[in-house]
Amino acid sequence: MNPKNLGAEIGMTMVLHTNSRKLDYHPHIHAVVPGGGVDKKRRQWKKKKSKYLFNIKAMSKSLFEDSESNQNKAKNVSKSNQKRGL
């Protein structure tokens, strides 16, 4: 809980899908995150005041770095598989 930002406990619901509509292997996650949370001291719902729940710049940077890291790992695996004849 960070009173500077929301000052409440947030929750979320996530679902892991392991394939696409064509039943191809395609693991991905769907998440629903509410625009607020429960203030346990007051036992009431606190709505997020700003438009977004998370800082967009920080989240974009984090996702971009993760994506870039995963692409590099995939390239390394691919090169390793090529060397082994896979």
PyMOL commands that place a pseudoatom at each C-alpha (Angstrom):
pseudoatom trace, name=CA, resn=MET, resi=1, chain=A, elem=C, hetatm=0, pos=[0.000, 0.000, 0.000]
pseudoatom trace, name=CA, resn=ASN, resi=2, chain=A, elem=C, hetatm=0, pos=[1.452, 3.314, -1.039]
pseudoatom trace, name=CA, resn=PRO, resi=3, chain=A, elem=C, hetatm=0, pos=[-0.608, 6.245, 0.336]
pseudoatom trace, name=CA, resn=LYS, resi=4, chain=A, elem=C, hetatm=0, pos=[1.231, 8.561, -2.082]
pseudoatom trace, name=CA, resn=ASN, resi=5, chain=A, elem=C, hetatm=0, pos=[-0.385, 6.785, -5.025]
pseudoatom trace, name=CA, resn=LEU, resi=6, chain=A, elem=C, hetatm=0, pos=[-3.674, 5.170, -4.020]
pseudoatom trace, name=CA, resn=GLY, resi=7, chain=A, elem=C, hetatm=0, pos=[-3.476, 4.185, -0.354]
pseudoatom trace, name=CA, resn=ALA, resi=8, chain=A, elem=C, hetatm=0, pos=[-5.523, 1.040, -0.901]
pseudoatom trace, name=CA, resn=GLU, resi=9, chain=A, elem=C, hetatm=0, pos=[-5.147, -2.660, -1.646]
pseudoatom trace, name=CA, resn=ILE, resi=10, chain=A, elem=C, hetatm=0, pos=[-5.828, -3.443, -5.290]
pseudoatom trace, name=CA, resn=GLY, resi=11, chain=A, elem=C, hetatm=0, pos=[-6.784, -6.809, -6.711]
pseudoatom trace, name=CA, resn=MET, resi=12, chain=A, elem=C, hetatm=0, pos=[-6.843, -8.381, -10.126]
pseudoatom trace, name=CA, resn=THR, resi=13, chain=A, elem=C, hetatm=0, pos=[-8.110, -11.346, -12.056]
pseudoatom trace, name=CA, resn=MET, resi=14, chain=A, elem=C, hetatm=0, pos=[-5.786, -13.091, -14.490]
pseudoatom trace, name=CA, resn=VAL, resi=15, chain=A, elem=C, hetatm=0, pos=[-6.321, -15.918, -16.954]
pseudoatom trace, name=CA, resn=LEU, resi=16, chain=A, elem=C, hetatm=0, pos=[-3.552, -17.897, -18.642]
pseudoatom trace, name=CA, resn=HIS, resi=17, chain=A, elem=C, hetatm=0, pos=[-4.336, -19.006, -22.192]
pseudoatom trace, name=CA, resn=THR, resi=18, chain=A, elem=C, hetatm=0, pos=[-2.001, -21.526, -23.765]
pseudoatom trace, name=CA, resn=ASN, resi=19, chain=A, elem=C, hetatm=0, pos=[-3.296, -21.491, -27.318]
pseudoatom trace, name=CA, resn=SER, resi=20, chain=A, elem=C, hetatm=0, pos=[-4.873, -19.312, -29.985]
pseudoatom trace, name=CA, resn=ARG, resi=21, chain=A, elem=C, hetatm=0, pos=[-8.260, -19.733, -31.647]
pseudoatom trace, name=CA, resn=LYS, resi=22, chain=A, elem=C, hetatm=0, pos=[-6.614, -22.031, -34.189]
pseudoatom trace, name=CA, resn=LEU, resi=23, chain=A, elem=C, hetatm=0, pos=[-5.319, -24.120, -31.254]
pseudoatom trace, name=CA, resn=ASP, resi=24, chain=A, elem=C, hetatm=0, pos=[-1.715, -23.156, -32.017]
pseudoatom trace, name=CA, resn=TYR, resi=25, chain=A, elem=C, hetatm=0, pos=[0.618, -23.010, -28.995]
pseudoatom trace, name=CA, resn=HIS, resi=26, chain=A, elem=C, hetatm=0, pos=[0.503, -19.338, -28.015]
pseudoatom trace, name=CA, resn=PRO, resi=27, chain=A, elem=C, hetatm=0, pos=[0.792, -18.756, -24.244]
pseudoatom trace, name=CA, resn=HIS, resi=28, chain=A, elem=C, hetatm=0, pos=[-0.461, -15.357, -23.113]
pseudoatom trace, name=CA, resn=ILE, resi=29, chain=A, elem=C, hetatm=0, pos=[-2.186, -13.725, -20.149]
pseudoatom trace, name=CA, resn=HIS, resi=30, chain=A, elem=C, hetatm=0, pos=[-5.360, -11.674, -19.935]
pseudoatom trace, name=CA, resn=ALA, resi=31, chain=A, elem=C, hetatm=0, pos=[-5.695, -9.436, -16.872]
pseudoatom trace, name=CA, resn=VAL, resi=32, chain=A, elem=C, hetatm=0, pos=[-8.489, -7.293, -15.459]
pseudoatom trace, name=CA, resn=VAL, resi=33, chain=A, elem=C, hetatm=0, pos=[-7.346, -4.692, -12.928]
pseudoatom trace, name=CA, resn=PRO, resi=34, chain=A, elem=C, hetatm=0, pos=[-9.911, -2.408, -11.281]
pseudoatom trace, name=CA, resn=GLY, resi=35, chain=A, elem=C, hetatm=0, pos=[-9.467, 1.363, -11.238]
pseudoatom trace, name=CA, resn=GLY, resi=36, chain=A, elem=C, hetatm=0, pos=[-9.243, 1.540, -7.467]
pseudoatom trace, name=CA, resn=GLY, resi=37, chain=A, elem=C, hetatm=0, pos=[-8.921, -0.541, -4.338]
pseudoatom trace, name=CA, resn=VAL, resi=38, chain=A, elem=C, hetatm=0, pos=[-10.107, -1.174, -0.798]
pseudoatom trace, name=CA, resn=ASP, resi=39, chain=A, elem=C, hetatm=0, pos=[-8.926, 1.059, 2.034]
pseudoatom trace, name=CA, resn=LYS, resi=40, chain=A, elem=C, hetatm=0, pos=[-8.748, -1.500, 4.847]
pseudoatom trace, name=CA, resn=LYS, resi=41, chain=A, elem=C, hetatm=0, pos=[-8.673, 1.095, 7.632]
pseudoatom trace, name=CA, resn=ARG, resi=42, chain=A, elem=C, hetatm=0, pos=[-11.878, 2.799, 6.487]
pseudoatom trace, name=CA, resn=ARG, resi=43, chain=A, elem=C, hetatm=0, pos=[-13.365, -0.382, 4.983]
pseudoatom trace, name=CA, resn=GLN, resi=44, chain=A, elem=C, hetatm=0, pos=[-14.398, 1.434, 1.832]
pseudoatom trace, name=CA, resn=TRP, resi=45, chain=A, elem=C, hetatm=0, pos=[-13.621, 1.560, -1.888]
pseudoatom trace, name=CA, resn=LYS, resi=46, chain=A, elem=C, hetatm=0, pos=[-11.158, 4.206, -3.097]
pseudoatom trace, name=CA, resn=LYS, resi=47, chain=A, elem=C, hetatm=0, pos=[-11.462, 5.186, -6.738]
pseudoatom trace, name=CA, resn=LYS, resi=48, chain=A, elem=C, hetatm=0, pos=[-8.294, 6.115, -8.643]
pseudoatom trace, name=CA, resn=LYS, resi=49, chain=A, elem=C, hetatm=0, pos=[-8.311, 9.873, -9.242]
pseudoatom trace, name=CA, resn=SER, resi=50, chain=A, elem=C, hetatm=0, pos=[-6.207, 9.978, -12.392]
pseudoatom trace, name=CA, resn=LYS, resi=51, chain=A, elem=C, hetatm=0, pos=[-7.009, 8.406, -15.752]
pseudoatom trace, name=CA, resn=TYR, resi=52, chain=A, elem=C, hetatm=0, pos=[-4.605, 5.466, -15.365]
pseudoatom trace, name=CA, resn=LEU, resi=53, chain=A, elem=C, hetatm=0, pos=[-3.958, 3.087, -12.457]
pseudoatom trace, name=CA, resn=PHE, resi=54, chain=A, elem=C, hetatm=0, pos=[-0.222, 2.762, -13.206]
pseudoatom trace, name=CA, resn=ASN, resi=55, chain=A, elem=C, hetatm=0, pos=[2.387, 5.263, -14.353]
pseudoatom trace, name=CA, resn=ILE, resi=56, chain=A, elem=C, hetatm=0, pos=[2.347, 4.860, -18.154]
pseudoatom trace, name=CA, resn=LYS, resi=57, chain=A, elem=C, hetatm=0, pos=[5.963, 5.880, -18.780]
pseudoatom trace, name=CA, resn=ALA, resi=58, chain=A, elem=C, hetatm=0, pos=[7.324, 3.473, -16.153]
pseudoatom trace, name=CA, resn=MET, resi=59, chain=A, elem=C, hetatm=0, pos=[5.107, 0.635, -17.355]
pseudoatom trace, name=CA, resn=SER, resi=60, chain=A, elem=C, hetatm=0, pos=[5.999, 1.176, -21.026]
pseudoatom trace, name=CA, resn=LYS, resi=61, chain=A, elem=C, hetatm=0, pos=[9.704, 1.185, -20.215]
pseudoatom trace, name=CA, resn=SER, resi=62, chain=A, elem=C, hetatm=0, pos=[9.368, -2.008, -18.183]
pseudoatom trace, name=CA, resn=LEU, resi=63, chain=A, elem=C, hetatm=0, pos=[7.387, -3.811, -20.885]
pseudoatom trace, name=CA, resn=PHE, resi=64, chain=A, elem=C, hetatm=0, pos=[9.773, -2.648, -23.628]
pseudoatom trace, name=CA, resn=GLU, resi=65, chain=A, elem=C, hetatm=0, pos=[12.810, -3.875, -21.667]
pseudoatom trace, name=CA, resn=ASP, resi=66, chain=A, elem=C, hetatm=0, pos=[11.144, -7.256, -21.005]
pseudoatom trace, name=CA, resn=SER, resi=67, chain=A, elem=C, hetatm=0, pos=[10.208, -7.580, -24.678]
pseudoatom trace, name=CA, resn=GLU, resi=68, chain=A, elem=C, hetatm=0, pos=[13.728, -6.712, -25.804]
pseudoatom trace, name=CA, resn=SER, resi=69, chain=A, elem=C, hetatm=0, pos=[15.237, -9.197, -23.328]
pseudoatom trace, name=CA, resn=ASN, resi=70, chain=A, elem=C, hetatm=0, pos=[12.891, -11.982, -24.467]
pseudoatom trace, name=CA, resn=GLN, resi=71, chain=A, elem=C, hetatm=0, pos=[13.727, -11.313, -28.133]
pseudoatom trace, name=CA, resn=ASN, resi=72, chain=A, elem=C, hetatm=0, pos=[17.446, -11.626, -27.362]
pseudoatom trace, name=CA, resn=LYS, resi=73, chain=A, elem=C, hetatm=0, pos=[16.861, -14.885, -25.465]
pseudoatom trace, name=CA, resn=ALA, resi=74, chain=A, elem=C, hetatm=0, pos=[14.832, -16.270, -28.395]
pseudoatom trace, name=CA, resn=LYS, resi=75, chain=A, elem=C, hetatm=0, pos=[17.622, -15.378, -30.835]
pseudoatom trace, name=CA, resn=ASN, resi=76, chain=A, elem=C, hetatm=0, pos=[20.190, -17.150, -28.641]
pseudoatom trace, name=CA, resn=VAL, resi=77, chain=A, elem=C, hetatm=0, pos=[18.012, -20.278, -28.375]
pseudoatom trace, name=CA, resn=SER, resi=78, chain=A, elem=C, hetatm=0, pos=[17.480, -20.248, -32.141]
pseudoatom trace, name=CA, resn=LYS, resi=79, chain=A, elem=C, hetatm=0, pos=[21.246, -19.997, -32.798]
pseudoatom trace, name=CA, resn=SER, resi=80, chain=A, elem=C, hetatm=0, pos=[21.915, -22.792, -30.303]
pseudoatom trace, name=CA, resn=ASN, resi=81, chain=A, elem=C, hetatm=0, pos=[19.306, -25.019, -31.970]
pseudoatom trace, name=CA, resn=GLN, resi=82, chain=A, elem=C, hetatm=0, pos=[20.803, -24.318, -35.405]
pseudoatom trace, name=CA, resn=LYS, resi=83, chain=A, elem=C, hetatm=0, pos=[24.245, -25.390, -34.169]
pseudoatom trace, name=CA, resn=ARG, resi=84, chain=A, elem=C, hetatm=0, pos=[22.775, -28.647, -32.839]
pseudoatom trace, name=CA, resn=GLY, resi=85, chain=A, elem=C, hetatm=0, pos=[20.836, -29.246, -36.062]
pseudoatom trace, name=CA, resn=LEU, resi=86, chain=A, elem=C, hetatm=0, pos=[17.401, -28.828, -34.513]
for i in range(1, 86): cmd.bond("trace and resi %d" % i, "trace and resi %d" % (i + 1))
show_as sticks, trace
zoom trace
